[in-house]
Amino acid sequence: MAKVKHGGGSLRDYIYNSDAAHTQKIAETYLSIFQDFRRVDRVTLPLLKTLDQLMSSGCFSKLPESERLSTAVVYSYDSLKEKP
């Protein structure tokens, strides 16, 4: 299996260099993928690891507090726990 060595760094750079509107679209896309594949561990676990790295590095800090991805992910996680 091929391994991407610099994919995370490239993604962080891309998001850092994007404007707030494009960053919001990226966040919404991640949320959509998470919601669509919430029961597929091979998708959600790497997605959550990537989101953790992006959020830890402040990639989404240019978004207003009310629209930050962390709120959306917490909401999705809570709704995931409630649904069988």
SULCORGI-V735923 format. One line per field, one symbol per residue. ss: DSSP state (@ for helix, = for strand, . for the rest). psi: psi as a letter, one per 30 degrees, with the letter a starting at -180 (. if undefined). A space follows every 10 residues. Layout:
ss = ???
psi = ???
This chain:
ss = ......@@@@ @@@@@@...@ @@@@@@@@@@ @@@@@@.... @@@@@@@@@@ @@@@@@.... ....@@@.@@ @@@@@@@@@@ @@..
psi = kkkjegeeee eeeeeeglle eeeeeeeeee eeeeeegfgj efeeeeeeee eeeeeeggeg ffkkefgkee eeeeeeeefe efk.
